Amino acid sequence: MSKTNVTPFAREARPIEAPAVEGIPLQDLYLSDMNPRQEADPEGIALLADSIAMIGLIQPIAGLRDEAGTVGVVAGGRRWRAIKLALERDPDLIAHRPELAFVPVRLAPDAATARAWAAVENTAREDLHPADEIRAFGRMREGGADVPTIARTFGLTEAHVYRRLALAALPAPVLDALKAGEITLGAAKALTVAEDEALALTVLDQIRGREISEHRIKQMVQPDAINAGSDRRARFVGIDAYRAAGGRISADLFADATLLHDTDLLDRLFAEALDAAAEAMEAEWAWTETLTEAWVPYGMAEKLARLYRIEGELTDDQTERYDELAELAEADALDEDGQSELDALQAILDGDFSDEQRRFGGWFLCVGQDGTIKTEGPYVRPEDRARAIEAGVLTGHAARPIEGTKADAPRSPYSGALVADLKAMRTAAVQGAMLDKPELALDLLAYTFAQKWGGPLAVRTDESLITPATETGFVPDPRLLGREDEGENENAAPDADPFDAFRAKGKKHRNAVLSLALARSLKYSDRNPIFAAVEAEAKTNIRQVWTPTAENFFARVNANYLDALHLDLTGCNPQGNGFKAFKSQKKGEKAADMERLFLDADYQAAWRIDAEKKARIAAWVPDCF
C-alpha cells in the first residue's frame, strides 16, 4: 500500500486571529507613557510627513484604549507625529488621503501586550538611545515582566538586561543627563553604586560635561567603599567572615565587584586574624611581630641575626633515588606520586630549624597584596643575642658583634611604620598651630629662601595632606583639610581678574592663605632643632590632634610594652588580681583595654584613676621622639 507524501506546506492552513485594527479619529490619539520614544528628531518627522502625504500610511499604529475611550500610541509615535504635521501643512490633504481622518490603529488586548509591542516595535526598527532602552526595560519590569521575558522579547542576553535594569533604578535626572549627552554611559554605570540619592545627584552636577574616569566617580559617590577583590585586608579576612560579623556589602554589577562598607569592622577583623596567625607561630617560636604594612620595611631586620635551617643528609639509597627522580623531572616524565617522593627527599636536604633555634628565634608577619600571610625570618633579637651565642645557636660570623649596637641593647617596642605615623601626627599638630601664627610662618618662609641648601620648609604649591595608616583617633585642624581660598572666585564676574579679586580680600586673607600653604609644607625633623623650636613657640604637642587607640597604637606594640604602660599609668599593684587579669589577656584584648583606659570614664573609675592620673593619661605621648 503506497503512502502519499505530505509536506508541512501542504497541510491545511489554520487562521490566526490578529488583534483588531480600528480607525481612530486623530484627535483621540495621544502619545502613551509606555512609548519609549518620548522625543523625536524634527527633521526625521518632516521627512516622514512628506512620505505619508505622497503614498499614505502603510503600517498601522499600535495603541491601547484607556478608560476614557481615547487611545495611547504605544508604537508608531513617529508616524502619529508625522500625520499631524502633514495635516497641519495641508488641511486639504485629507481629501486625497481619507484614511488619515480615521488613523488605522492595531489595538492591544491588555497593558502587558501593549508594553511588549512598545518595546519590540521600537527596538526592531531602530536602535534606541541607551537612556530610552533603560527606561523601556524599566517599564516592562514594573509591568510584571521578568528578566528572561524581557531578554527574549528584545533578543538580548539576560546579563545585558540585568545591567540595563540596574541603570533603570537611577534617579531620573541621571537618565536625562545621559540622554542629553551630558554624561557618558560609563559615568551612569558608575553612579549606580551610590547608596545615597542626594549624593548621586550632587556628583551628577559635578561631572556634567566633564571627562572624569568611572573609577573617580565611584570614589565620589562611595568614598569609603572597599573592593573585596583587590583589597588585601578583605582577601585575608574573607567575605564570609566579614558578613558573619555584620559587615555591610553591596555589588558593583558593572565591575563584577563586591564592595564592603564597614572599614572599622574590616580593620578590626584584619588585626584579629593577623594576631591569631602570630599566636599560632608563637607556640613554636620565641616571638613574632605583626606589621600593618604589606611588606617588612627596609632596614627593620638590619640589626637582627638571621637563623638558617640545619641541612639534612640523605642515605646512599635515598641519594640514588633522588638522582633518578630528578632526571625524570627534568625530562617532564615524573608522575604525581614521583613528584611527591622527590619533594619529600628535597625537604630532607633543605633541613629544618632546631628546637634551640626556635627557643631564641622569631618572625615578622604581614599580609601581602594578594591577601596571604608573608613571613620574614627567623631572626634573633639584640636582647637575646648573648644567650643565643652562649647556647651555640649563633656561631662563627653570626656571633660577631654588630657594628653600632650593643649585644644587650633593648629592642624598640615601636615598628618603623608606627614611628612614621607618630611623626606624622606630631607634624600635623605643629602645622595646625602654625595656622594661627602667620608671622612665624612668614619668618620660616624667608629663612628657607635665605638658606643656600634649603631650610625647614619644603616649599611647593602641591602640599600633601597627612595620611597615616589609619585615621582613627586623628583629628587635625579642619583648616588643613581644605584650602583657604577654595571657591573664592565661584561668584566672581566672568571677566573679572582673579588676581585683583584675591588682592581685594586684604592682607588678613592673604596671610591666612600663606599660613595654610606654609604650614602644610613644614617638614618633620629630629635632627634640625628648628622643628622643635617651632613646636615650642606654637605650644603644640601630638596629643592635640592624636589620641592613642587600639587600632592606631596599642595593637601595634608588643604585649610586654602594654603591661608596663598599664602599670605606669594606673599605678596599680603588679601583684594584684586586677593587673594579673589584665596581663593574662591576649594582646588584642589588652590593646582594647588600653584604649578604654584613655577614653572610657567607667573603665577609669574601675581602676581608680584620680584627677592627677587623668592628667597624665591626657598628656601621655610615646617616648620614641
Residue pairs with C-beta under 8 A, 6 or more apart in sequence:
18 106
19 106
19 107
19 108
19 109
19 113
20 106
20 107
21 60
21 104
21 105
21 106
21 107
22 104
22 105
22 107
23 99
23 101
23 102
23 103
23 104
23 105
24 63
24 71
24 102
24 103
24 104
24 105
25 101
25 102
25 103
26 83
26 84
26 87
26 100
26 101
26 103
28 69
28 70
28 71
29 61
29 63
29 70
29 71
29 72
29 73
29 80
29 103
29 105
30 70
30 71
30 72
30 73
31 38
31 72
31 73
31 77
31 80
32 63
32 64
32 72
32 73
32 74
32 114
32 118
33 72
33 139
34 64
34 72
34 74
34 111
34 114
34 115
34 118
34 139
35 72
35 73
35 74
35 75
35 77
35 118
35 122
36 118
36 119
36 122
36 128
36 132
36 133
36 135
36 136
36 139
37 77
37 78
37 122
37 128
37 132
38 132
39 179
40 77
40 78
40 81
44 78
45 78
45 81
45 82
45 85
46 85
48 78
48 79
48 81
48 82
49 82
49 83
49 85
49 86
49 89
50 86
51 82
52 79
52 82
52 83
52 86
52 97
52 100
53 86
53 89
53 90
53 93
53 97
56 97
56 99
56 100
57 79
57 83
57 97
57 99
57 100
57 103
57 104
59 76
59 79
60 76
60 104
60 105
60 106
61 73
61 75
61 76
61 79
61 80
61 103
61 104
61 105
61 106
62 73
62 74
62 75
62 76
62 105
62 106
62 108
62 114
62 117
62 118
62 121
63 71
63 72
63 73
63 74
63 75
63 76
63 105
63 106
63 107
63 108
63 114
64 71
64 72
64 74
64 107
64 108
64 111
64 114
65 71
65 107
66 72
71 105
71 107
72 114
73 80
73 105
74 108
74 114
74 115
74 117
74 118
75 117
75 118
75 120
75 121
75 122
76 121
80 103
83 100
83 103
86 93
86 100
87 93
87 94
87 100
93 100
94 100
94 101
108 114
108 117
111 143
112 143
112 144
112 145
115 139
115 140
115 143
115 145
116 140
116 145
116 153
118 136
118 139
119 136
119 137
119 140
119 150
119 153
119 154
120 153
120 154
122 128
122 132
122 136
123 133
123 136
123 154
128 136
129 179
130 164
130 167
130 178
130 185
130 188
131 175
131 176
131 178
131 179
132 179
133 164
134 164
134 167
134 168
134 170
134 175
134 178
135 168
135 175
137 150
137 161
137 164
137 165
137 168
138 165
138 168
138 169
140 149
140 150
140 153
141 147
141 150
141 165
141 168
145 153
147 158
147 161
147 162
147 165
148 158
150 156
150 161
151 157
151 158
151 160
151 161
154 161
162 253
163 189
163 253
163 254
166 192
166 253
166 254
167 175
167 188
167 189
167 192
169 192
170 188
170 191
170 192
170 200
171 197
171 200
171 201
171 204
173 201
173 204
174 183
174 188
174 191
174 200
174 201
174 204
175 188
177 183
177 188
177 204
177 208
178 184
178 185
178 187
178 188
182 208
182 209
183 204
183 207
183 208
186 214
187 207
187 212
187 214
187 217
189 214
189 254
190 214
190 215
190 217
190 218
190 221
190 254
191 200
191 203
191 204
191 217
191 221
192 252
192 253
192 254
193 218
193 221
193 222
193 225
193 250
193 252
193 259
194 200
194 203
194 221
194 222
195 221
195 222
195 250
195 261
196 221
199 221
200 221
203 217
203 220
203 221
206 220
207 217
207 220
218 225
218 252
222 259
222 261
224 261
224 263
225 250
225 259
225 260
225 261
226 233
226 234
226 259
226 260
226 261
226 263
226 266
227 234
227 252
227 257
227 258
227 259
227 260
228 234
228 235
228 239
228 242
228 249
228 257
228 258
228 259
228 260
229 235
229 257
229 258
231 260
231 266
232 294
232 367
232 368
232 369
232 370
232 371
233 266
233 267
233 270
233 367
233 371
234 242
234 260
234 266
234 371
235 370
235 371
235 372
236 270
236 273
236 274
236 367
236 371
236 372
236 373
237 266
237 269
237 270
237 273
239 249
239 258
239 260
241 269
241 273
242 249
242 260
242 262
242 265
242 266
242 269
243 249
245 265
245 269
246 262
246 265
247 260
247 261
247 262
247 265
247 266
248 260
248 261
248 262
249 258
249 259
249 260
249 261
250 258
250 259
250 261
251 257
251 258
251 259
252 258
252 259
260 266
264 472
264 551
267 470
267 472
267 551
268 551
270 367
271 290
271 551
271 555
271 588
272 588
274 290
274 365
274 366
274 367
274 373
275 290
275 555
275 586
275 587
275 588
277 290
277 365
277 373
278 288
278 289
278 290
278 365
279 288
279 586
281 288
281 363
281 365
281 375
282 288
284 358
285 358
285 361
285 362
285 363
285 378
286 358
286 359
286 360
286 361
286 362
286 384
287 362
287 363
287 381
287 558
288 362
288 363
288 364
288 365
289 362
289 363
289 364
289 365
289 415
289 558
290 364
290 365
290 366
291 297
291 364
291 365
291 366
291 415
291 417
292 366
292 417
292 469
292 470
292 556
293 366
293 417
293 469
294 366
294 367
294 368
294 369
294 374
295 366
295 368
295 374
296 364
296 366
296 374
296 376
297 415
297 416
297 417
299 416
300 364
300 415
300 416
301 364
301 376
301 377
301 379
303 382
303 402
303 404
303 405
304 379
304 380
304 381
304 382
305 379
305 380
305 385
305 388
305 394
305 398
305 402
306 377
306 378
306 379
306 398
307 353
307 357
307 360
307 361
307 377
307 378
307 379
307 380
307 393
309 350
309 351
309 352
309 353
310 351
310 352
310 353
310 354
310 357
311 349
311 350
311 351
312 348
312 349
312 350
312 351
312 352
313 348
313 349
314 322
314 345
314 348
314 349
318 345
318 348
321 341
321 345
322 342
322 345
322 346
322 349
325 334
325 338
325 341
325 342
325 345
326 342
328 334
328 338
329 338
329 339
329 342
334 342
353 361
353 378
354 393
356 391
356 392
356 393
357 378
357 393
358 378
359 391
359 393
360 380
360 384
360 387
360 388
360 391
360 393
361 377
361 378
361 379
361 380
361 393
362 377
362 378
362 379
362 380
362 381
363 375
363 376
363 377
363 378
363 379
364 375
364 376
364 377
364 379
365 373
365 374
365 375
366 373
366 374
367 373
367 374
368 374
380 388
380 393
380 394
381 411
382 402
382 405
382 406
382 407
382 408
382 409
382 410
382 411
383 408
383 409
383 410
383 411
385 394
385 407
385 408
386 407
386 408
388 394
389 395
389 399
401 407
412 624
413 557
413 558
413 560
413 561
414 422
414 556
414 557
414 622
414 624
415 556
417 469
417 556
418 553
418 556
418 557
418 624
419 624
421 468
421 469
421 552
422 542
422 546
422 622
422 624
422 625
423 524
423 526
423 625
424 466
424 467
424 468
424 524
425 466
425 468
425 474
425 542
425 545
425 546
426 524
426 535
426 541
426 542
426 625
427 466
427 522
427 523
427 524
428 466
428 474
428 476
428 477
428 480
428 545
428 546
429 535
429 540
429 541
429 542
429 543
429 544
429 545
429 546
430 519
430 522
430 531
430 534
430 535
430 538
430 540
431 466
431 476
431 477
431 480
431 519
431 520
431 522
432 476
432 477
432 479
432 480
432 519
432 540
432 544
432 545
433 535
433 538
433 539
433 540
433 544
434 440
434 441
434 515
434 518
434 519
434 522
434 534
434 538
435 477
435 479
435 480
435 512
435 515
435 516
435 519
436 515
437 515
437 537
437 538
438 511
438 512
438 514
438 515
440 534
440 537
440 538
441 514
441 515
441 518
441 519
442 511
442 514
442 518
444 455
444 456
444 457
444 518
444 522
444 530
444 534
445 457
445 459
445 514
445 518
447 455
447 456
447 530
448 454
448 455
448 456
448 457
448 459
449 455
449 459
455 530
456 522
456 523
456 525
456 528
456 530
456 531
456 534
457 518
457 521
457 522
457 523
458 521
458 522
458 523
459 518
459 521
460 521
461 517
463 517
463 520
463 521
464 520
465 480
465 481
465 520
466 474
466 476
466 480
468 474
468 552
469 552
470 551
470 552
472 549
472 551
472 552
473 546
473 547
473 548
473 549
473 551
473 552
473 553
474 545
474 546
474 552
475 545
475 546
475 547
476 545
477 545
479 516
480 516
480 519
480 520
483 516
484 509
484 512
484 513
484 515
484 516
485 502
485 509
485 513
488 501
488 502
488 505
489 496
489 498
489 501
492 498
492 501
502 509
502 510
503 510
522 531
522 534
523 531
524 531
525 531
526 625
535 541
541 619
541 621
542 621
543 618
543 619
543 620
543 621
546 552
547 598
547 599
548 554
548 594
548 595
548 598
548 620
548 622
549 595
549 598
549 599
550 588
550 591
550 592
550 594
550 595
553 622
554 562
554 590
554 591
554 592
554 594
554 595
555 587
555 588
555 591
558 587
559 587
559 590
562 587
562 590
562 591
562 594
563 582
563 583
563 590
565 594
566 572
566 579
566 582
566 590
566 593
566 594
566 597
567 574
567 579
569 597
569 613
569 616
569 617
569 620
570 579
570 597
570 607
570 608
570 609
570 613
571 613
572 578
572 579
572 607
573 579
578 607
582 590
582 593
585 593
593 603
596 603
597 603
597 604
597 607
597 609
597 617
598 617
604 614
604 617
609 617
